[in-house]
Amino acid sequence: MNDTENNKISENKKDIMTAAKDLFLRYGLAKTTIDEIAASAKKSKSTIYQFFSDKENILVEVLNEEARSLFQHVVSEVNKQTNSREELKTYIQATLSEVKKRLLLYSLLKGELKTSIISYNKVKSDIDMFEKEVVKNIIFNGIKTGEFSGHYESKLDYIAYYITNFTRGLILQLILNEEYNEHIDADDNFNVFTEILIKGLEK
């Protein structure tokens, strides 16, 4: 298969996902059909089935793409910082801030998410390991520069695991509980928590 054919396949899949995302946003998963996705993407149903087994599979891919895009943005923001303390704070705050910008998609689909049609773990499984490594490296570098206590070096895997899962827990609250939105912001209230976390690592 040559580059032109590969690009065509990639474009077809992207067109399908873009059309499906728009329909999911407007109508939700339950009320969107494969026929409607095909019509909106200007593709045949057989073309859709070359890439996806059903509409739930398309949604998983759409959400995976959202997760990848979100995390690329977070890594970019983290890389702008000059010390481990600010990197860790930025990792948490940039993740939550970026999720809030994308809440429309998640909010409209939260019924499906609540009934476990889509597994949150499945959606994020392809970037989980990389995300934990980013947090682990932030803390490791902080230990090496003296920002964080060397006492935690033997516990890096556990600390990265807890921090990433804490952040995911906040993400789920943002998705499933609209009122929770007010309590998670890059403001003084949220800074209190990040300061407690960072000061704990410094001791």
Buried (B, 14 or more C-beta within 10 A) or exposed (E): EEEEEEEEBEEBBEBBBBBBBBBBBEEBBEEBEBEBBBEBBEBEEEBBEEBBEEBEEBBBBBBBBBBBEBBEBBBEBBEEBEEBBBBBBBBBBBBBBBBBEBBEBBBBBBEBBEEEBBEBEEBBEEBBEEBBBBBBBBBBBBBEEEBBEEEBEEEBEEBBBEBBEEBBEBBBBBBBEEEEBEEBBBEEEBEEEBEEBBEEBEE
